[in-house]
Amino acid sequence: MKSSSRVKGFKKELELLHKLWNMGFACIRGPASGSRAKRIFYPDIVAIKNGVILILEVKTTRYKNVYIRKDKLARLMSFLRKASGNKEVAYVFIAVKRIGKTDWKFVPTSELIDIGSRYKIDIERVRSLGLRDLVELTVGHKKLTDYLKEQNSSSSSPR
């Protein structure tokens, strides 16, 4: 029997997959996502649009922080290297949904905070992208670093 948290996580993965699909991404959910497959690693979601590959680890929480194990991030990065080849552009994001508080946030791996055996994401402070930003990333208007620079300038300016 599946635990209620695994069922909720599965439902959120499907919710995100359908949102991305409806925005024009070709998407697939990893067949062993969350099952702790040992021989082959599958990311939660792989989404592709205009040759840009997004490799997503999906996290949902009611709390302010989300954590990801270092070995899991290493496997995501290994998958990225295998998927990107010579011509494709690929990114790894941690897709975070704070239940009842935020829309989906897509956190680049450069924004993770190393706390020893794992990484931490402070959902309220982290620089991240939204769903619309992901679409723009796939049509070549901006680079990932442009979004992060924009967030720095908007967070430092008075509101």
DRENDREN-385881 format. One record per atom (N, C-alpha, C): z, y, x. Coordinates in steps of 0.001 Angstrom, whole numbers, plus 524288, in hexadecimal, padded with zeros to 5 digits. Last residue first. Example, Ala and Ser with C-alpha at 12.3 -4.5 7.8 and 13.67 -1.06 7.14 Angstrom:
<nulums>
81BA87F73683232;81BE47FBDC83566;81EBE8001E83264;81E787E9C683386;81E787EE6C8300C;81E787F31C83390;
</nulums>
This chain:
<nulums>
7F4148BD5282823;7F1E28BBFB82304;7F34A8C00081F0C;7F0078BFAD8355E;7F39F8C076830F8;7F0FB8BF5382BD0;7EB2E8B52283D6F;7EA838BA4083B01;7EE3A8BAD383667;7ECD18AB1384061;7EF708AF1A84373;7EED58B48384116;7E6EC8A537839A6;7EC978A47083978;7EF798A89883C99;7DCD58A84983C1C;7DEE18A98D836E9;7E4C88A8D98369C;7DBBD8A49A84658;7DB628AA388455D;7DD8F8ABA884000;7DCF9899BE844DD;7E07589CA184862;7E05F8A26D8472C;7D4BB8978083E30;7DA15896D083C4D;7DDF3899AF83FC0;7CC4C89978844D4;7CCF789C9884014;7D28A89C2D83E0C;7CDB78916F84C25;7CE3A896E584DCF;7CF2289A6C8491A;7CB93888D7845D5;7D0CE88961847F6;7D1C288EF1849E1;7C10F88A6F843B3;7C4D588A4683F66;7CA5788B2F84167;7BCB3889B684DC5;7BC4288E9984ACD;7C03B88ECA8465D;7BE0687F5A850BD;7C1598835285333;7C1118888E8505E;7B60587A7184AE7;7BB8787982849AD;7BF0487DC584BEF;7ABBB8839C84850;7AE0387F5584B42;7B3BE87EDC849C5;7A3298867D83D87;7A77D887A58410E;7A906882BD8440A;799FB882B483907;79B168884B83909;79F41889C083D09;797648781E83819;7966087AD683CF7;7976E880A683D05;79A0B871E88302A;794F58748582FB7;793EE8782283453;7A3E686DFE831EF;79F8286A508320D;79A3086CF183198;7AA7E87654830B1;7AA47873E4835D7;7A585870528364B;7A9BC877DD82607;7A74987BA282996;7A6B58796682F0E;7AFD286F3D822C6;7AA4A86F968214C;7A7798734E824FF;7B98687214826D2;7B6F686D54828B4;7B12A86D6782773;7BBCC87AE9820DE;7BAE687B808267A;7B820876BA828B9;7BDD3876618173F;7B91B879A2817DE;7B7CA87A6F81D9E;7C79B871668198C;7C2F286E6681816;7BDEF87184818E4;7CD3D87817824CA;7CD328764C81F67;7C8318734781E4F;7D3E08766E83113;7CF46877AE82E00;7D017875CA82872;7DEDD87C5E837E5;7DBEC87803835A8;7D72C87A0B832BD;7EA2187E4883EF8;7E4DF8804E83E09;7E19487BB383C3A;7F6EA87CAE83964;7F27F87AAD83C61;7ED6887D8283AFE;7FF4D87F7A8332A;7FDC7882E483784;7F8BA8815383A3B;801258780D82B7B;8013C87D9782A04;7FF2C8812C82E4A;800F586E688309C;7FCFC86F9B82CAE;7FCBE8756A82B6D;801C286AD583CAC;804CE86E4883940;800ED8707D8354D;8005285E9A8417C;7FD53862D483F1E;8010F865D183B94;8029E8576584D2D;8049A859E484879;800B785E07846AA;8011584AD48532C;7FF968504B8528B;801998524884D56;809868425B85AE0;805D584390856AB;8049184964856B2;8106E84179862C0;80D9C83CB886146;8099483DA485CFC;8100C84E448653F;811C38496E867BC;80E6A844D386631;80B29855CB85F58;810EB8558985F3A;812EF8506286188;800D085E5385F45;802CA8599A861D1;808C3859C2861CF;7FA56862D88547F;7FEAF8641085801;800E985EF285A1A;7ECD3865778523D;7F151861F5851D2;7F56B8635F855E9;7E3D486B1485392;7E83D86DCB85121;7ED1D86A618509B;7DBFE864C4856FF;7DE0A8689D85ABA;7E2DF86B6D858A5;7D8A385F6084E58;7DC6585CC7851CB;7DEBE8608E855C5;7D87086789842E9;7D5FD86579847A9;7DA268632484B3E;7DB18864DC83603;7DD86866A283AD6;7DAAA8643F83F7F;7D87B8690782A2F;7D625865A482E1C;7D7AE867C083375;7DED78687081E15;7DE4286B2E8230C;7DC2386743826F4;7DDD28693E8106C;7DCF28662F81521;7DC58869D7819C6;7E76E8724D80B7D;7E27F86F8780B23;7E20B86C388100F;7F564870E680972;7F0BE872D680C2A;7EBE586FE080A7D;7FD5786D298026C;7FDFB872078055D;7F8E2874368078B;7FCA58634E7FDF9;7FE6E8679E7FABD;7FEC186CE27FD71;7FD5785D7280A15;7FD6585C8480474;7FFB78613A80198;7F5428610781383;7FACF8617E81224;7FB138617B80C3C;7EC6D85A4981A64;7ED4A85C4281516;7F32785C5C81436;7E40485A2F82520;7E96785A7082342;7E99685CD681DD9;7DCB78538782DF3;7DC60855E8828C0;7E1C8855A482650;7DA238559083A69;7DE4C8534D8374E;7DE1A8564683221;7CD808533B83FB3;7D137856A883D0E;7D5898535A83AA7;7C40E852BD8494F;7C87684FF9846FA;7CC068541984496;7B6238541484930;7BB5A8565C84980;7BF4C8528F84734;7A96D8547984EED;7AD90851B784C1C;7B2D08545684D21;79BFE854D084F5F;7A0B4857FB84FE7;7A4E18554984CA3;792B984CBA85635;795B884E408519A;79A62851AD8530B;78E388499085F91;78BE984DD585C98;78F5B84FE68583E;79359841478646D;791528458B8679B;78FC884A5186470;79EF183CF885D81;79A2783C008606D;7987B840B3863A1;7A71E83D068561B;7A437841CE85730;79F44840FC85A58;7AC628338C854EE;7A92483583850A0;7A592839F88523D;7B22B8321185E03;7AE4A82E2585C84;7AA818303C85872;7B8A083AE985DB3;7B50B83A218621B;7B0C483635860BB;7BE2A838D485445;7BAF183D85854DF;7B6F283CCB85937;7C3CE82FFD8570C;7BFDB82F92852EB;7BC1A8343385343;7CA6A834DC85E3E;7C6E1830B885FFB;7C27B82FF585C08;7CFEC83B5F85783;7CCA783DB785B90;7C8CE839B985DCA;7D540833DE85194;7D1A28377E84F02;7CDE5839E4852FD;7DB5F82F7185982;7D76282C41856EA;7D36D82FA385404;7E1E0837EA85BC4;7DE87835C385FE3;7DA2A8327285D86;7E71B838D285240;7E39783D00853E8;7DFE383B0D8582A;7ECD082F7A852B9;7E9078303D84E84;7E52E8348B84FFB;7F34F8313885B30;7EF7B82D0285B85;7EB5782D8C85742;7F9918397185770;7F5E883A6185BBD;7F1C68361E85C19;7FADE83B3E84996;7FC1C8386584E64;7F7EB8395F85289;7FDA0846E684327;7F9AD842E78443F;7FB088406B84983;8040384DB1838B7;8040E84B6483DF0;7FFB68475A83E69;80658859D983299;803C1854C383277;8039C852D083812;80F498627982BF6;80CDD86049830A4;80A6A85AFA82F91;81339864EB82235;810B38690A8253E;80DA8866E8829EA;810E885B2581809;813FC85E0C81BD8;810A6861EA81EEA;80B638548D81272;80E258588C80F66;810FD85C528130E;7FE9C8507B816B3;80447850EB81735;8066D854DE81350;7F4218494E81C48;7F64E84C4E817ED;7FC3E84C438186E;7E9538480F8249A;7EF078481F82427;7F08E84B5781F65;7DEA4841A182A22;7E0B78444382581;7E6A5843A782543;7D5DF843F9833C1;7DAC584134832D7;7DD768443482E7B;7C83C84424834D7;7CCEC8464483266;7D15E8424F83215;7BDA4848E983ADE;7C1008445483AF4;7C6658463683940;7B14F84D4A83827;7B6DC84E9F837C0;7B9F98499483760;7A5828507983DF1;7A8FC84C3183C7A;7AE9E84E2783C7A;799A78561483ACE;79EF48572383CB3;7A292852F383A7D;7903185460835F8;790F18525083B3A;796488535D83D95;791C38586A82BDE;78E3885B1182F82;78F10859598352A;79D9E851EB82AFB;79A128558B8285C;796E18585582C8A;7A6EA8481A828E1;7A273849F082BF7;79F2784D95828A0;7B380842C882AA8;7B00F845ED8275C;7ABC58483E82AD0;7BC61838DD82A0D;7B83783B0282D4C;7B48583DCB82990;7C9FD836F382886;7C5018389882636;7C15383A5382A8E;7D1398317C82F02;7D1C78318882952;7CC9B832D7826AD;7CB40829708391D;7CD9A82E4B8372D;7CE0E82E0F8313F;7CE5C81D2683DE7;7CB3B81FF383A10;7CDFA8250B838AE;7CE05814C9848BD;7D0718195584644;7CC9681BEC8428D;7CFAE8074884A02;7CC0580BA28498D;7CEC781010846BE;7D8D58013E84AFB;7D4648007F84E7C;7D0A28051984E81;7E05C8043C84378;7E1A88042084900;7DCE1803EB84C8B;7E30180C238388B;7DF5F8088183B05;7E037808BD840EB;7E9D68112383168;7EB7B80FD8836B6;7E81F80B9583926;7E641815028285C;7E80680F908284E;7E9D880DAA82DA4;7E22581F0C8283D;7E79781E5E826B6;7E997818CE826FA;7D5B081A6682660;7D8D981F20826D2;7DE5E81E0E824DF;7CE3A81335826B9;7D38181167827F7;7D72F816038288C;7C53B818A582434;7C6A78141382112;7CC1D8120982228;7C5368266A82353;7C5E2821EA826BB;7C7CF81D37823AF;7BC3482BD681AB4;7C1BB82B0781BE6;7C2218262781F3A;7B1AC8345981CA9;7B38482EFF81C1C;7B94B82EE581D97;7A7CF83D6D81899;7AD2F83C0281A06;7AE1F8362B81977;79FD7847F581A31;79FB4842488199B;7A4F48406781BB3;7A21F8540F813A7;7A30B8509F81819;7A1EE84AF88168E;7A15D85AAE80AF7;79CA68593680DCB;79D62855E08129A;7A9E985C3180521;7A834860AF80839;7A39785F4980BBF;7AC208529180118;7AA098567D7FD80;7A83985B7080047;7B08B84E3480A24;7ABA284C2080808;7A9058502A80480;7B9F1853E080AB1;7B6078546580ED4;7B0AD8528D80CF0;7BEB3850358017C;7BDBD855D280241;7B97F856A58065A;7BF5D845718039D;7BC178474E7FF48;7BAEF84D227FFBE;7C6748459E80C19;7C1408436480CBC;7BD938456280877;7CF64849B180734;7CCBA84CB180B41;7C72A84ABE80C0B;7D1968414B8005A;7D0E18469C7FE55;7CDD1849EA80243;7D3128391E80783;7CE9C838FC803E6;7CD7D83E5980198;7DC4783CBF80C3F;7D79883BD880F68;7D2C083BD880BF0;7E2DB83CAD8038D;7E18F841B180602;7DCC38412B80982;7E373831DD801B8;7E1478354F7FDB0;7DFBA83A977FFF6;7E85B82E9480AF9;7E32182CA6809AC;7E0898303D805B2;7F2178337680992;7EEC0834E080DFB;7E91F8334880D06;7F5B182DF5800CC;7F4E38339E80077;7F14D8357D804D8;7F654824058054A;7F2DB824DD800D2;7F1B182AAE80043;7FDF7825DD80CD9;7F8B38243C80E7C;7F4C78251B80A21;806698285E80666;8047082C5A809FF;7FEFC82AEF80BFB;8083281F0480110;80648823807FE15;80437827C2801B3;802FC813C2807C1;8072881787806BF;804E581C40803EB;7FCD2808A680219;7FC8180D738051B;8010E81102803C5;800007FB6380349;800008000080000;80000804E080379;
</nulums>
